[in-house]
């Protein structure tokens, strides 16, 4: 079955759109989290600044975890979409076979 025939799929109840939306949300939250840890990058002690490694670590970890969870969500959504495409293709193939069989029986009855 051609890909163009499968563009009219019904995603209702599959959770694919929800997963893609969650992926975007996780990326945004990761970036916001990374930016929110910027004030922790330096600590002022006795009129001079010191670099706070822990604040930088939190920021980088938040940023990486946002990308990581986005990748997981998009991967699961892609797997679910592939399964949905295969299921829809099988259903349409079965429907086409049933219609052909009904049409063949109707033609046979008309001939008799």
C-alpha positions as CSV (number, residue, x, y, z in Angstrom):
1,X,0.0,0.0,0.0
2,X,1.4,3.4,-0.9
3,X,2.3,6.0,1.8
4,X,-0.1,8.5,0.2
5,X,-3.0,6.2,0.8
6,X,-2.2,6.2,4.5
7,X,-2.1,9.9,5.1
8,X,-5.8,9.9,6.1
9,X,-5.2,7.9,9.2
10,X,-7.1,8.6,12.4
11,X,-4.6,9.2,15.3
12,X,-7.5,9.4,17.8
13,X,-6.8,7.4,20.9
14,X,-3.3,6.4,19.8
15,X,-1.4,8.9,22.0
16,X,1.0,9.8,19.2
17,X,0.2,13.5,19.3
18,X,0.4,13.5,23.1
19,X,3.8,12.0,23.0
20,X,5.1,14.5,20.4
21,X,3.6,17.4,22.5
22,X,5.3,16.0,25.7
23,X,8.6,15.8,23.8
24,X,8.4,19.5,23.0
25,X,7.4,20.3,26.5
26,X,10.3,18.3,28.0
27,X,12.8,20.1,25.7
28,X,11.4,23.5,26.8
29,X,11.5,22.5,30.5
30,X,15.1,21.3,30.1
31,X,16.1,24.6,28.6
32,X,14.2,26.7,31.2
33,X,15.8,24.5,33.9
34,X,19.2,25.1,32.5
35,X,18.7,28.8,32.4
36,X,17.3,28.9,35.9
37,X,20.5,27.5,37.3
38,X,22.7,30.3,35.8
39,X,22.6,32.4,39.0
40,X,24.2,29.4,40.8
41,X,27.3,29.5,38.5
42,X,29.1,32.0,40.7
43,X,29.3,32.5,44.5
44,X,30.4,35.9,45.9
45,X,32.7,35.5,48.9
46,X,34.6,38.4,50.4
47,X,34.3,40.8,47.5
48,X,35.3,38.3,44.7
49,X,33.5,35.7,42.7
50,X,34.2,32.0,42.6
51,X,33.0,29.6,40.1
52,X,30.4,27.2,41.5
53,X,30.9,23.8,39.7
54,X,27.8,22.4,41.2
55,X,25.6,25.1,39.7
56,X,27.1,24.6,36.3
57,X,26.7,20.8,36.7
58,X,23.0,21.3,37.5
59,X,22.5,23.5,34.5
60,X,24.2,21.1,32.1
61,X,22.3,18.1,33.6
62,X,19.0,19.9,33.2
63,X,19.8,20.8,29.6
64,X,20.9,17.2,28.7
65,X,18.0,15.6,30.4
66,X,15.6,17.8,28.4
67,X,17.1,16.5,25.2
68,X,17.2,12.9,26.5
69,X,13.5,12.8,27.5
70,X,12.6,14.5,24.2
71,X,14.4,11.8,22.3
72,X,12.7,9.0,24.3
73,X,9.2,10.5,23.7
74,X,9.8,11.0,20.0
75,X,11.2,7.5,19.7
76,X,8.2,6.0,21.4
77,X,5.9,8.1,19.2
78,X,7.7,7.0,16.0
79,X,7.3,3.3,17.1
80,X,3.6,3.8,17.8
81,X,3.1,5.6,14.5
82,X,4.8,2.7,12.6
83,X,2.6,0.2,14.4
84,X,-0.5,2.3,13.6
85,X,0.5,2.5,9.9
86,X,0.9,-1.2,9.7
87,X,-2.4,-1.9,11.4
88,X,-4.3,0.6,9.1
89,X,-2.6,-0.9,6.0
90,X,-3.6,-4.4,7.1
91,X,-7.2,-3.3,7.8
92,X,-7.5,-1.6,4.4
93,X,-6.1,-4.6,2.7
94,X,-8.6,-6.9,4.4
95,X,-11.4,-4.5,3.5
96,X,-10.3,-4.5,-0.1
97,X,-10.2,-8.3,-0.3
98,X,-13.7,-8.5,1.3
99,X,-15.1,-6.0,-1.2
100,X,-13.6,-7.9,-4.1
101,X,-15.0,-11.1,-2.8
102,X,-18.5,-9.6,-2.4
103,X,-18.2,-8.1,-5.9
104,X,-17.1,-11.5,-7.3
105,X,-20.1,-13.2,-5.7
106,X,-22.5,-10.6,-7.0
107,X,-21.2,-11.0,-10.5
108,X,-21.5,-14.8,-10.3
109,X,-25.1,-14.5,-9.1
110,X,-26.0,-12.1,-11.9
111,X,-24.6,-14.6,-14.4
112,X,-26.7,-17.4,-13.0
